[in-house]
Amino acid sequence: MSVPRIAELSKRIAANTATICEYLSSNDLPYPSLSIDTPLYGAVPDQPEMQALRQSILDDTAELRQLMLGPRDYLTSFVPNALLPLQAVTRFGLARSLPVGDETTLSNMAKLSGLTESDTRKVVRYAVALKIFEETRPGIITHSAASRLLAQDPGVHDYVAACTDELWQASAQTCNAMEKYPGSEEPTETGFSLANNTDKPLYDFLSAFPERSTRFANMMEGFTKGKAFDLKYVTDYYPWEQHGGGTIVDVGGSQGFVSVALARRHPSISFVVQDLEPVIIDPKENVPSDVASQVKFMVHDFFTPQPVVGADVYFFRWIFHNWSDKYSVKILQSLIPALKPGSKVIISDAVMPPADRVPSGMNLRLRGFDLVMTSIQNAKERELEDWVNLFRLADERFEFEGVTQPPGSFNALLVATWRGS
């Protein structure tokens, strides 16, 4: 008789949890907790074996919960306003107004936030139920580890605030946008557009609201600071040395982080970093002196013809996921007048894996991020065939050479060669 799935899951969860507990105990490390004095970054050590066990436990407990709920209770377990307390905590400063180590009353929180006491009670007690804040005695509120993090870490605070104030509201309007603009690839016909009653693209709209724009930028910076976006996945997984003596154009390269890292490893390669004028840095003040002769900066809109003719490589890091196929094709076609036979287009971007090849939790995050890009830009994350087709749509003379997925990296490296004259 086969072992029931719920028994298999529970046994594996217990075994993996025991292994982690043994590791923590033998290394005199604290056990996971949400109490205020717990370590705020990482419940499990950032060590490959421990992280693999952690991910297994998360996936297995999620599946066990789903099975124990059953189809009906699973479908009705999604709470439509689950993000509301997080939105309120960040928007009304509820965490930041409570000094760490102190306690306060619901009445005082209402006064500091500008909310009514009734609304404060509703929001904060929902937050307590979600382990954000603790209610130590009736009406007396203190920090939990989660609210402490919101109070003390501006990056985490802005990540949560932008997710709840920008992305959540855009998501709520995305089906309406799909219905109103069927099949649209325009960044002005999105859930974000409807949520903000605007005909401007996301970044143009936010530029009129400096606080929101900064918060959104901080959210993206926080997302890309993780180890999954480490520059080593660009520098170490492609043979850049084969372009010695040549030129690499870093298209949409922001402040040149990739080019600087590569220049330090490959002193015979020249780099041109291109981006829009508000983004591009002043090279005299910001380019490290050890690579100043190698790394140049140029104002350029990648939808217009590429001005650097005959470069060996045109490199794009995390650019195309921001754009629909219509606009991604335009980006590639804008390169064509500048390409020489053998020029390479190298893209560092996500390649969506088949669902059965990644843990269920990771698959859920990837699919969710795919819809986020639809909600805000009518863009998407692409599967391998989508990338191959993108080059084909741009021009048949692009020869797609393949993809490298570095272990642990969010992004893959895709390479195509120009075979035209």
HELIX and SHEET records of a PDB file:
HELIX    1   1 ARG A    5  SER A   26  1                                  22    
HELIX    2   2 PRO A   48  LEU A   75  1                                  28    
HELIX    3   3 LEU A   84  ARG A   91  1                                   8    
HELIX    4   4 LEU A  106  SER A  113  1                                   8    
HELIX    5   5 GLU A  117  ALA A  129  1                                  13    
HELIX    6   6 ALA A  145  GLN A  152  1                                   8    
HELIX    7   7 PRO A  154  ALA A  162  1                                   9    
HELIX    8   8 CYS A  163  LEU A  167  3                                   5    
HELIX    9   9 TRP A  168  ALA A  172  1                                   5    
HELIX   10  10 THR A  174  LYS A  180  1                                   7    
HELIX   11  11 GLY A  191  ASN A  196  1                                   6    
HELIX   12  12 LEU A  202  LEU A  206  1                                   5    
HELIX   13  13 PRO A  210  THR A  224  1                                  15    
HELIX   14  14 LYS A  227  PHE A  229  5                                   3    
HELIX   15  15 LYS A  232  THR A  235  1                                   4    
HELIX   16  16 TRP A  240  HIS A  243  5                                   4    
HELIX   17  17 PHE A  257  ARG A  265  1                                   9    
HELIX   18  18 PRO A  283  ASN A  286  1                                   4    
HELIX   19  19 SER A  289  VAL A  291  5                                   3    
HELIX   20  20 PHE A  320  ASN A  322  5                                   3    
HELIX   21  21 ASP A  325  GLN A  333  1                                   9    
HELIX   22  22 ILE A  336  ALA A  338  5                                   3    
HELIX   23  23 ALA A  355  ARG A  357  5                                   3    
HELIX   24  24 SER A  360  GLN A  377  1                                  18    
HELIX   25  25 LEU A  384  ALA A  394  1                                  11    
SHEET    1   A 3 GLU A 103  THR A 105  0                                        
SHEET    2   A 3 ILE A 140  THR A 142 -1                                        
SHEET    3   A 3 GLU A 134  ARG A 137 -1                                        
SHEET    1   B 7 VAL A 295  VAL A 299  0                                        
SHEET    2   B 7 SER A 270  ASP A 275  1                                        
SHEET    3   B 7 THR A 247  VAL A 251  1                                        
SHEET    4   B 7 VAL A 313  ARG A 317  1                                        
SHEET    5   B 7 LYS A 344  ASP A 349  1                                        
SHEET    6   B 7 ALA A 412  TRP A 418 -1                                        
SHEET    7   B 7 PHE A 398  THR A 404 -1                                        
SHEET    1   C 2 VAL A 351  MET A 352  0                                        
SHEET    2   C 2 ARG A 382  GLU A 383  1                                        
END                                                                             
